[in-house]
Amino acid sequence: MILQKRIAKRMRSAMTQEQMTVLEMAEKLGIAKSSVQLYLQEAGNPRANTIELIYDNLGYPLEELLNKQDPIPDNDPPDFLSLAGSLKTIHPL
């Protein structure tokens, strides 16, 4: 699951920086538009050679994908349950 999330974040980042549509991203990567859509939704499960193709065509080192420290900024909204767990409760129940 972490792998799909990192791939999706890298693809979204590249699309934002270059102002690309899903179709333009698919053409740049040389893969089907439907595959790009799946990967962006973190629903796809790309093969190793597809992952390598994505990173090569986007110009990012493949090693970054396996790095424990996430180099891609996380713009996702915070998880409510994790925030709520860290707050002091007003009511004891």
C-alpha positions as a Markdown table, in Angstrom:
| # | Residue | x | y | z |
|---|---|---|---|---|
| 1 | Met | 0.0 | 0.0 | 0.0 |
| 2 | Ile | 2.9 | 2.4 | 0.8 |
| 3 | Leu | 4.4 | 1.7 | -2.6 |
| 4 | Gln | 1.2 | 2.7 | -4.5 |
| 5 | Lys | 0.9 | 5.8 | -2.4 |
| 6 | Arg | 4.4 | 6.9 | -3.1 |
| 7 | Ile | 4.0 | 6.3 | -6.9 |
| 8 | Ala | 0.7 | 8.2 | -6.9 |
| 9 | Lys | 2.3 | 11.1 | -5.0 |
| 10 | Arg | 5.2 | 11.3 | -7.4 |
| 11 | Met | 2.9 | 11.2 | -10.4 |
| 12 | Arg | 0.6 | 13.9 | -9.0 |
| 13 | Ser | 3.6 | 16.0 | -8.1 |
| 14 | Ala | 5.0 | 15.8 | -11.7 |
| 15 | Met | 1.5 | 16.5 | -13.2 |
| 16 | Thr | 1.1 | 19.6 | -11.0 |
| 17 | Gln | 4.6 | 20.9 | -11.8 |
| 18 | Glu | 4.3 | 20.4 | -15.5 |
| 19 | Gln | 0.5 | 21.2 | -15.6 |
| 20 | Met | -0.3 | 17.9 | -17.3 |
| 21 | Thr | -3.6 | 16.1 | -17.8 |
| 22 | Val | -4.0 | 12.4 | -17.2 |
| 23 | Leu | -3.8 | 11.8 | -21.0 |
| 24 | Glu | -0.6 | 13.8 | -21.3 |
| 25 | Met | 0.9 | 11.9 | -18.4 |
| 26 | Ala | -0.1 | 8.6 | -20.0 |
| 27 | Glu | 1.6 | 9.6 | -23.3 |
| 28 | Lys | 4.7 | 10.8 | -21.5 |
| 29 | Leu | 5.0 | 7.5 | -19.6 |
| 30 | Gly | 4.0 | 5.3 | -22.6 |
| 31 | Ile | 1.3 | 3.5 | -20.7 |
| 32 | Ala | -2.5 | 3.4 | -21.0 |
| 33 | Lys | -4.6 | 6.3 | -19.6 |
| 34 | Ser | -6.7 | 3.8 | -17.6 |
| 35 | Ser | -3.5 | 2.6 | -15.9 |
| 36 | Val | -2.4 | 6.1 | -15.0 |
| 37 | Gln | -5.9 | 6.7 | -13.5 |
| 38 | Leu | -5.6 | 3.6 | -11.4 |
| 39 | Tyr | -2.1 | 4.5 | -10.2 |
| 40 | Leu | -3.2 | 8.0 | -9.3 |
| 41 | Gln | -6.1 | 6.5 | -7.2 |
| 42 | Glu | -3.6 | 4.2 | -5.5 |
| 43 | Ala | -5.7 | 1.3 | -6.8 |
| 44 | Gly | -3.3 | -0.1 | -9.4 |
| 45 | Asn | -0.6 | -2.6 | -8.7 |
| 46 | Pro | 2.1 | -1.9 | -11.3 |
| 47 | Arg | 4.7 | -4.4 | -12.2 |
| 48 | Ala | 8.4 | -3.7 | -11.4 |
| 49 | Asn | 9.2 | -2.8 | -15.0 |
| 50 | Thr | 6.2 | -0.4 | -15.1 |
| 51 | Ile | 7.4 | 1.3 | -11.9 |
| 52 | Glu | 10.9 | 1.6 | -13.4 |
| 53 | Leu | 9.4 | 3.1 | -16.6 |
| 54 | Ile | 7.4 | 5.6 | -14.6 |
| 55 | Tyr | 10.4 | 6.8 | -12.6 |
| 56 | Asp | 12.7 | 6.9 | -15.6 |
| 57 | Asn | 10.3 | 8.9 | -17.8 |
| 58 | Leu | 9.6 | 11.3 | -15.0 |
| 59 | Gly | 13.3 | 11.8 | -14.3 |
| 60 | Tyr | 13.4 | 10.6 | -10.7 |
| 61 | Pro | 15.8 | 8.1 | -9.2 |
| 62 | Leu | 14.1 | 4.7 | -8.5 |
| 63 | Glu | 16.0 | 4.5 | -5.2 |
| 64 | Glu | 13.8 | 7.3 | -3.8 |
| 65 | Leu | 10.8 | 5.0 | -4.0 |
| 66 | Leu | 12.4 | 2.6 | -1.4 |
| 67 | Asn | 13.8 | 5.4 | 0.8 |
| 68 | Lys | 12.2 | 5.3 | 4.3 |
| 69 | Gln | 12.2 | 9.1 | 4.5 |
| 70 | Asp | 9.5 | 10.3 | 2.1 |
| 71 | Pro | 11.1 | 13.0 | -0.2 |
| 72 | Ile | 7.7 | 13.9 | -1.6 |
| 73 | Pro | 5.8 | 16.5 | 0.3 |
| 74 | Asp | 2.5 | 15.2 | 1.8 |
| 75 | Asn | -0.3 | 17.5 | 0.9 |
| 76 | Asp | -3.0 | 15.1 | 2.1 |
| 77 | Pro | -5.4 | 16.4 | 4.7 |
| 78 | Pro | -4.6 | 15.2 | 8.2 |
| 79 | Asp | -6.4 | 12.0 | 9.5 |
| 80 | Phe | -9.2 | 13.1 | 11.8 |
| 81 | Leu | -8.9 | 10.1 | 14.1 |
| 82 | Ser | -5.2 | 10.6 | 14.7 |
| 83 | Leu | -5.8 | 14.3 | 15.5 |
| 84 | Ala | -8.7 | 13.5 | 17.8 |
| 85 | Gly | -6.7 | 10.9 | 19.7 |
| 86 | Ser | -4.1 | 13.5 | 20.5 |
| 87 | Leu | -6.6 | 16.1 | 21.9 |
| 88 | Lys | -7.7 | 16.3 | 25.5 |
| 89 | Thr | -11.3 | 15.3 | 25.9 |
| 90 | Ile | -13.8 | 17.7 | 27.3 |
| 91 | His | -16.2 | 15.1 | 28.5 |
| 92 | Pro | -14.9 | 11.9 | 30.3 |
| 93 | Leu | -17.3 | 9.7 | 28.3 |
